[in-house]
Amino acid sequence: MNIFRYNRIIIVGNNGSGKSYLSRELSVITSLPLVHLDIEFWGPNWEKPPKEEWIKKQTELISKEKWIIDGNHTDTMELRFEKADIIIFLDINRFVCLDSVFKRLSKKRSDWPQYLEEKLDRGFFQLCKGLWSFPKTRKHTILDLHKKYHYKPFLVIESRRKMKKLLNQWRDEKDKYINPAL
């Protein structure tokens, strides 16, 4: 797959599936600007923006010519599906995702606002509950949007091994697509 022909990429998947990791690596490989939705969404003390404000913010983000956007925010996901050139869906096993979520607990993350901290509290357990119910809830939203936008490329990555293989392939192909004269 020639990832270099796409200028607007969204990466969706379960909590802990590797969306932020993949988006960071892909941004380096493609030189596309990266947007982590959680940084744009969360205010101090985990405050959520009003829905109209959140829609306006995303409309501004997706109006740009080039981007990689990682994150679900399911209630507004269709905005991004509509504008994306390709959708990458990380359909990673729940146990792998749960392990990742626990490993990143209390670590500073580049995909979160620096004034927020994930800790073992009620919010964390709600995140884990959402992670566990993903196949019966948010995954259906992603697949329904895929059906609606069936004409858009939709890449499913089911394992970390496949993700690493694709990243290595894209790294190897980078010079060929970025500097075709080489």
N, C-alpha and C positions, 0 to 999 in steps of 0.2 A: 504494500500500500504506500503510495506517495503522499505522505503527510504534508509535504511542502506546497502542495497545490491548494491547501485550505488556509484561509485567512481568519476565519471565525470558528473557533473550536469550543464546544462545551464538554465538560467531563462531569458525569453524574455517577452515582452509586451509593452504596450503603455507608454509614458512619464507619470510619476505620478501614475503608476499602483501598485507600491509597490515592484518592483524588488529588490531594494537595501535592503529594510526592510526584505523581505523574505530571501534573500541570507545571510544577517548577522545572522538572527535567525537560519537558516538551518546550517550555518557553526558552530555555537555554539553547536547545537544539534548533528551534525554528526562528528565534529572535522575535517572536510575537509577544506583545505586552500581556502580562498576566494580571488577572483580577481574581482574588479570593473573595467569594460572596460573604463569608462570615466577617471579614474585616469591614466590608461595606455595610453590613446589616446591624451588627451588635453595637449598642452604645454602652456607656459606663453602667455598672451594676446589672449587666445583662438586659438592658432596656431595649425593647423592640421599637422600630420606627412605626408611625402610622402607616397603614397599608397604602394609601395614596402616595405618600412620600417614598415608600419603598418601590412602588411601581415606577414613579418618576425617575428615581435614581437608576433603576435597571434600564429604563428606556434610554437614558443618557449613555449608559455604559455600552449597550448593544448598538447604538447608533454609529459607533466608531467603525472604521474600515477593517481594523485588525485587532484580534484579541483571543486569549484563551481565558475562559471563565470556568472556575471549579466551584462546585457546590450544588446542592439540590434546591432548597427552598421551593418545595413542591408546588405551593399555591401560585407561584409566579413562573414556574419552569417553562410554560408554553411560550412566554415572551422570548426566551433564549432559544428554544427549539425552532421557532419561526425564523429567527435571524441567523442561526448557525449554518455554516457550510458542512460541518460534520459533527456528529454526536458520538462521543466515546462513553460507553456504559461499562463500568466496572462491576461485574456480576460475581463478586468474590464470596467464597464460603463465609457464612456468619461466624463460625468459630475463629477463623483467621481475623475477621474484622474485630471481634470482641477482644481477642488477644492484643491487637494493635491499639485499641482504645485504652486498654489497661496499661500498656507499655508507655504510652505518651502522657499518661496522667501526671499532672503537676510539672510538666516540662514546658518551658517557653516555646511557643510555636510561631513560625513566621506567617502562618495562615490565619491567625487570630489577632484581634486587637491586643496590643501590648498591655493595656490596662485591665485585661481580663485574665483569669486563671481558672483552668479546669481543675476541680478538686473532687474528692470523694464526698459528694453531698447529694441532696435530692435531685438536683439538675443533672448530675452525672448518671444517676440511676434511671432517670427519664430518658436520657440519651441512649443508654444500654437497652432499655425497653423498646425504644424506636428502632434500634439496630436489630434486635431480635425479631420484631414484627415486620421488618422491611419486605420480606418475600410476599407477605399478604397485603401490604399497604402500598408504600411508595414505589415498589417495583412495578406494580400494576399501572401506576400513573405514567411511569417512564415508557412501559411497553405500549400503553394506549396512545401516548404521544408519538411513539415510533410508527404505529399504524396510521395515525393521522398524517404524519409527515413522512410517509413511506418512501418518497422520492429522494430523501436526504440520506447520504451515507451514514450508516449506523454500525460502528465497530464495537463488538462485545469482547471484553477481556475477562476471562473466567479464572485466571490464576496470576499470582505474582510472577511465576516463571514466564508466562506468556508476555506479561508487561515488560519484564526485563529484556526478553528476546526482541520485542518490538523497539524498545528504546535503543538497544544496541544496533539494531538494523538501521534506525533513523540516524543515529550518530554516524554510522559508516557511510550513509548516503548523503549526509549534510553537504559536503563539499561539492558533490555532483549537482545538487539542486540549487545551492546558494551561489556557487561560482561555476556555471556550466562550461566556461572556457578552459578550466583545469583538466 
